[in-house]
Amino acid sequence: MSGLGDKIEGKADEVKGDVKEKVGDATDNRSLQAEGLGDQAAGEAKQAIGEAKEALNDVDDDRRV
């Protein structure tokens, strides 16, 4: 997957996790809250991976010029 794809997927996971956490808060469902926090963390990690991939591609592009 490309860096941009990872960033988009990561943001989607982060938003999904935020919704789960808020629903868990509203319903006092600790399991759903925890799942939401986990999704948010995974989303942030995917976004970081996407940023790293893009940075590596930029370096590679600079070396080819």
N, C-alpha and C positions, 0 to 999 in steps of 0.2 A: 504494500500500500504506500502511496506517496505521503510526503510530509503533510500536505494540505488535507488529504483524506484522513490521516490520523488526527489532525487537529479538529476537523469537523466531527468525526466520530467521538472524539474525546469530549467535545463541547456538548454533544447530544447526551452522552452518558452522564455528564455533570448536571445537566438540566433535569434529566430523568431522576437522578439521585436526589436532587433538591426537592422535586415534587414528592417523591416517596418519603423523604424525611419530614416534610410538612404534613403530609397525610398521617404519618405515624405520630407526629406531635398532636395533631387534632384528635386522633382516635386513641391516644395513649397506647399505641402499639410499638413497644420498644424494639421488636424484631424488625419491623418496617423502617423505623428510624435508623437502626444500625445498617440495614441493607442500603438505605439511601445514602448514608455517609460513606459506605464502601463504594457505591457507584460513583459518588462524587470524587473520591480519591483515585479511582481507576480512570475516570475521565481526565482528571488533572494530569495523571501520568501519561496517558495517551497524547494529550496536547503537548507535553514536554518532549515526548518522543518525536512528534511531528515537527516541533521547532528544531530539534537536533538534526533530523533528516534534512530539513530545508537548509540549515547552516552548512551541513556537509556538502550538499549539492552546490551551494554558493561557492564554497572553497574549491570544489572540483571544477566548476565553471571558470573560476578565476585562473586556475592552473592551466586550463586549456587555451586561454587567450594569449 
